Amino acid sequence: MIPLYGFLQGDSMGLLIMAREDDTLGRLAEKLQSAADVRVAPLKRPRVMVAGRLLDLEMTVAAAGLTALDKFEVGGTR
């Protein structure tokens, strides 16, 4: 498991999300939205950004080069 810092558009805090190397970024976005759903409504079309780059939701955590304690952001439309 890889601990990652996730920041969801509209949330007031970052969250620690546990990911697997073979999780897709789409799955990572789902995990983050699920963890924040008590404060923020889910996004209809989430987008994942890492280091200012918009990445494909089908890309895996490993392919995105994410390692322990890296930051990712999820934004989109509600």
Secondary structure, 3 states (H helix, E strand, C coil): CEEEEEEECCCCCCEEEEECCCCEHHHHHHHHHHHHCCCCCCCCCCEEEECCEEECCCCECCCCCCCCCCEEEEECCC
